[in-house]
């Protein structure tokens, strides 16, 4: 059953991680968004606490994961156009 808002069919709201990265070709569930964002922060904090890496990795690792997700979205879009 679809809901109507202002004469248009309402689309399901995407997770904020996907909206922030403006993903067009990847459709991540809420669970995957939590794993990618909060999981990368948790791994970075654990590595910093064990002194395997510096504390700046806590900022850099989530940004690196987001860049890889965005790159994957870009590649998925280019492959989709060529098929």
C-alpha positions in Angstrom: 0.0 0.0 0.0 1.5 3.4 -0.9 1.0 6.6 0.9 0.4 9.8 -1.0 1.9 13.2 0.0 1.0 16.2 -2.0 -0.2 14.2 -4.9 2.9 12.1 -5.2 3.8 8.6 -4.0 6.0 8.8 -1.0 9.3 6.9 -1.3 10.7 5.1 1.7 13.1 7.4 3.6 16.8 6.3 3.1 19.2 6.2 6.0 21.1 9.4 6.7 24.5 7.8 5.8 23.2 7.1 2.3 21.6 10.5 2.0 24.8 12.3 3.3 26.9 10.5 0.7 24.3 11.0 -2.0 24.3 7.4 -3.0 22.4 6.9 -6.2 23.1 3.3 -7.2 23.7 1.5 -3.8 20.8 0.9 -1.6 22.1 0.3 1.9 19.9 -0.9 4.7 19.9 0.7 8.2 22.0 -2.2 9.5 24.7 -1.7 6.8 24.8 2.0 7.5 25.4 1.4 11.2 28.1 -1.2 10.4 29.9 1.0 8.0 29.8 4.3 10.0 29.7 3.3 13.7 31.7 0.1 13.1 34.5 2.0 11.5 34.5 4.5 14.4 34.5 1.6 16.9 37.4 -0.2 15.2 39.4 3.0 15.0 38.9 3.7 18.7 39.8 0.2 19.7 43.0 0.4 17.6 43.8 3.8 19.1 43.2 2.4 22.7 45.6 -0.5 22.0 48.1 2.0 20.7 48.3 0.3 17.3 47.6 3.6 15.6 47.5 7.3 16.4 44.3 9.0 17.6 43.9 10.9 14.3 42.9 7.5 12.8 39.6 7.9 14.7 38.8 10.7 12.3 40.5 9.4 9.2 39.2 5.8 9.1 35.4 6.7 8.9 36.2 9.3 6.2 38.2 6.6 4.3 35.3 4.1 4.6 32.9 6.8 3.3 35.2 7.5 0.4 35.3 3.8 -0.5 31.5 3.5 -0.3 31.1 6.6 -2.6 33.7 5.2 -5.0 31.8 1.9 -5.1 28.6 3.8 -5.8 30.3 5.6 -8.7 31.6 2.4 -10.2 28.2 0.7 -9.8 26.7 3.6 -11.7 29.2 3.5 -14.5 28.9 -0.2 -14.9 25.1 0.1 -15.0 25.3 2.7 -17.8 27.5 0.5 -19.9 25.1 -2.5 -19.7 
